[in-house]
Amino acid sequence: MITRLLTLAATGIVVAVSAGFAAGTVTPPLFDQSATTIDDLLSLGRPVVLAHTGGEDEFPGSTMYGFGRSMDAEVDMLDLNVVLTADRVLAVQHDLDVDRQTDGSGLVADMTFAELHELDNAYWFTEDCGVCRDQPSEDYIYRGVRAGDVPAPEGFTADDFAVPSLDELIDAYPDIPLGIEIKADGEAGEATADALVALLEVRDRIDGVVVSSFSDDVIAYVQTIAPKLEVSPGPGPIGAFLLDGIPLPAGQRILQLPPLFGDIELLTPEHIAAAHDAGYVIWVWPDDHDLENQQAYREFLDDGIDGLNINDPAAGVAAVEEFVAAATPRWRRGLFTRRQAGSVTTRCGSNGFESQVTCPT
C-alpha cells in the first residue's frame, strides 16, 4: 500500500495518509473558500469551481441573489461580465443590452447606473430553463420581487434582484476571487478595462481577478496597463496554441474553453495534455444546457479539466467532491490534498494540479 506524507504546515504535524484511509486520518475541508488570490486557487490541489454569472441555470444571472446563493453552495470563485454605463459605472451584466433578462430594453452603455439598477434582472428567469420567454406567467418565480410586489426570499432584498455594480459585488465578497469578462470590444472595451483596473487597484484586488475577453486587442491592452493582472488568452492565442503549438503570450496560463468552437473539438485528450505539458490549466465553460449537470461536470474532470465555470454551482461542487473521493485512494491525477499555508508544492500526474504530497516514482 502506497503511503504519502502530508505536512500540515499550520500545525507542524505530519500525518501519514494511506490509500486505505486509516482511522484517525486528518482530512482538511475540501471547500472552505479560503483562496483569496488566483495563485491561491491554482495551488488548491484540486479542480476549482466558478459560478458562471452567479449560477444562471439555478438562479437569476448577474444578480446579488444569484451570487449569494452560489456562495452558499461553496464555490471557489464568482464569474461575471462587466459593461460600462453612460456614467462610467462598471455594471455586472452578462449582455451589452438588457433585453434578454430584464423588463426593460436598450444598451447598458446608453443608461446611467441608476436607470439600469431600477430594472428587474430576474424578470424572465424560470427554474426549468433559466431565461425563457415562452413559459406560463406563474413560472417566472422571482418576477415582482425587484419592484417590491412580491416578498424577497429570506435573507435577501428587492435590490438583490437588480443589476448590481462591480463595487457592490466586491463590497459583499471582498476576498473571493473573481473571473471578469470585459464584454465590449474596441474603444468601449479599452474604456471598460481602464475603469476595471482603476477599481481593482483601489480595492487592492489585482491579485484576486482573472480578466477575459473575446477581443485579443482588449486582452493585450489590459496587460499593457496592468501587467500584474491575470488574464486568460483570447481567441487568437488559443487557436495558435491548440492548432499550431505556439506558446501563449507571457503571463497567460489559464485557458477558458468551451468543449466546441463551431465544429472544432477543443477539449481533446491531445489538447488537454499539451496544455498541461506547457504548464497551463484549463477551465471549461460548457456552453450547452445539456452539459450543465453533475454527471457532465464529472466527465470533464475525468478528462483532466482543471476548473468548472458552470451554471449549477451545487452540482459543480458535488462533482469535484465525488471526483476527489474517487481519485484519492488511487492517488491519481495529481490533486489529492489541498494546499496548506507554507507547504512545499510539487507536480504529480498529468493534469498539472499542484500538491504538497510526495509523488511516487
N, C-alpha and C positions, 0 to 999 in steps of 0.2 A: 504494500500500500504506500503510495507516494504521500509524503508529509511535507507541507510547506510551512515556513516560519513567517508569521505576520507580526511585525514590530509595531506596537501601539505607542507612537512617539509621545502622545499626550500623557501617558501614564508610566512609560518606561517598562511596561510589561511585555514580555514575549510570550505569545500564545501559540501552541502547536495546533494547527488546523489540519485535519486529515480528511481524506475523501470519504471516510466513514462517519463524519460528524460526531465525534466522541462527545459524551456527556460533559457539559461544562464549557464547550466551545463558546467563545465570545464572538457574536455576530453584530457588527455595528449596523445602525439603521440604514437601509438602502436608499430611502428618500427622506431627507431631512431639510432640504432647501438651504443647506449651509454654503453652497457655492455662490460667491458674490461677483466673481470676475470670470472672464472667458477662460483664462488659464486654469482657474479652479474647475470649471466644467470639464475641460479636456483632461483633467487629472483625476476625475472621479473613479476611473477604473471600471466603468460600465457604460452602456448606452444611455444617452440623455433624452429627456422628453421635453418638447416645446409645445405649448398650447397655441396652435395656429389661429391667429386673430381672436384669441380667447376661447378656443374650442367651438368653432362656429356651427358644428353639427348638433352639439348638445345645448349650446347657449347662444343668445344673440351675439353675433360677432361685433368686435370693436366697441364693446360696452364695458363699463366698470363692473357690471353684474357678471358678464362672461369671464372677465379676467379674475374676479374674486372667486367665482366657482371653480375656475381652473386652478387657482392657488390652493383651494380646499382639496383638490384632487392630488396635490403634492407634486405638481410638475416642477421641473428644474428651471424653466425659462419661459418667458412670455414672448410670443411672436406677434408682430403688428406692422402696420403700414402707416406712414405719416404723409400728410398733404398740408401744404402751407395755405392758410386762409388769406382773404383780402387784407386783413390787418396783421398779417405775418405771425399768426399763432400756429404752432405745429399741432394740427388736429390728428387724432388717431382714427383713421378711416380707411377701410380696405380699398375703396374705389376713388377715382378722381371726381366722381359726381356722387349725389346722394340718392339717385333714383331707385336703385335696386333694393336698398334696405329700409329706407325711411318713408315717412308720409309726405316728403317734400320732393322737389326736383331742382336740378341745376348743378353747376360746378362748385366744388368746395372753394376753389380759388376766387370765385365771384362773391362769396359770402364772408361776412365778418364772423368771428368765432361765436359771438352772442347769437347771431341768426342761426348758425349751424347747431349750436347747443340746444336750441329750442325744439329741434326735430326729434321724432321718436325713432331711435335706431333699432328698435325691436319690432317695428310695425308689421313687417312681413315674415317674421320668424314663426316657424312651426316645429313641433317636436319630431315629426316624421320625416321631413325633407329639408330642414334648415330654412333657407329663404325661398319661399314658394309663393306664387300669386294665384293659384287655382284651387285653393283649399276652402272648405266651409269656414264661415266667419268665426265659429267657435274654436277653430284650430289655432287661431292666432292668439296664443295663450298670454302673451305679455302686452298685447295691444291695449292702450289706455293707461298703462302704468306711468309712462312718461308724462302724460297730461294730468295725472292725479285722479283720473276717473276710476281707476282700479287700484286696490292696495298693492304696494310693492311686496315681494317676498320678504319674509322675516330676515332682519339684518341688513336690508338694502332700502334705498330710497328711490324716488322718481328720477333723480339726477343720474342714477346708476344705469339708466336705460337711454341716456342721451349720447351724443358723440362727445367723447372726452378729449382733453388736451394731453399731450405727452407730459407736460408739467404735472398734471393731476395724477397721471399714472405713476410717475416717479415719486410723487408725494406719498401715494398709497403703498408702494413697494420699492423703497429706496435702495434695497440691497439685492434685488432679484435681477439676474442677467436678462437682457432684452435682445431679441432679434428684430431689427428695424429695417424694413424695406422702404426706400425712397421711391414713391410711386411715379412722380413726374420725371421727365427727361429734359434735355436741353437746358435752356436758361432757368426754367422753373425748377428743374432738378437740382441745379447748382445753387439756386437761392435756398431751396429746402435744405441742402447739405450745409450751407453756411449757418442757417438757423439751428440745425440739429447739432452741429459741432459746438456752437456757442452755448447752447443749453447744456450739453453734456459736460463741457468744461466748467460751467458754473456749478453744476450739480455733482461734480467730481465723479462722473460715471464713464469716462473714456474707456477704462479697462473692463467695463461690465457690459459692453454692447458689441454686437456684430451687425454691420451695415451691409445691406444687399440692394441690388437694383438690376433691372433688366437692361440698363444702359451701361455699356462699358465705359463711356465717357464720364458718367456720373461717378462710377467707382474710382476711376483714375483721379477725378477731381477731389473726391473725399481723401484719397491717400496723399494728395498734394497738400491739402490744408490741415490734415490731421494724421500724420504718418504713424502715430501710435495707436490709432483706432483700428480695431479688427474689421476687415471687410471680407466678404465672400466674392469669388470671381463672378463676372458677368458672363453672358453667353459666348463671347468671342474666346476668352481664355479657356473656358470649359470645353468648348469644341476643339480647340487646338490641343488641349491635353488629352482628351479622350480619344480623338481620332488620329492625332499625329504624335502623341507622346511629348509635346512641348511643355516644359515645366510651367506651372502657374507663376504669375508675377510675384516678386518678393513681397512677403507679408500677407500672402493669401494662402490659407491652409484648410479652410472649411468649405467643402463643396456642398452646396444645397441643390439637390437634384430631384426632379420628378422621375418616375420609372421610365417614361417615354417622352421623347421630343419629336412630335409628328409620328413618323413610322420608325424612328431610330430608338432602339432599346439602350438606355443609358446605364442601367444597373446590372450589367452582365458580370459574370464572375471575373472576366479579364479586366474590366474597368475597375471593379472593386479592388482587386489585387494590385493593380497598377497604382491606384490612389494610395493604398496602404504602404506599398513599397516606397513611394515617394514621400511618405510621412504626412499625408493628408488624411482628413476624416471626411466621411460622407453623412450628411443629414438628409433624409428623404422627406419630401412633401408629396403625399400620394397623388393629389390632383385628380382623384377619382372616388366618387362616393362609395363605390363597391369595395374599395380598399381601405375604407375608414372603419376598421373593426379590429378586435383583439387578435383574431387569427391572422389577418393580413399583416398586422404590425409584427407579430411573432415571426412570420415568414421573412419579413425584411431583416429582422435581427439574425435569424438563422443564416441568411445570405451574407452576413458580415457588415450590415449597415450600423453606423455609429450613433445615429440620433434619429428620433422620430419627430417631425414637425407636423402635428396631426390635429384633426378636428374633434376627436373624442379623448379628452385628457385622461379620464379614469381608465379607459381601455388601454391607452398607451402605457401608463404606469403599471397596470396589471400585466401587460405583455412583457415589459422589462423584468418585473419580479419573477414571472414564470420562466423567462429565458435564463436569468441568473440562477434560479433554483435548479434548473435542469442542467446547466452548464458546469456549475461549480464542482459537483462531485467528480466530474471527469477532467477537471482542470483544463478546459479548452477555450480557445478564442481570446484568451488574454484579459478577461475582465476580473472575475473572481472576488476582489476585495476593493472597497472604496478607499480613497486616499485619506490618510491621516496627516495632520499638520507636521511638517518636518520629516516625513518619511522619504527615503530614497526610492526613486521610481526607476523602473526598467520596463522594457517592452517584451511581451510574450505573445505568442500566437500570430495570426495572420491579419488581424483586423486593426492593428495599431492602437488598441486601448492600452492605457498605462496601468501598471500595477506595481505595488511595492513588494510583492511576493518574490521568492526565489524561484526562477523558472527552471524546469527540468532540462537536463542536457540530452 
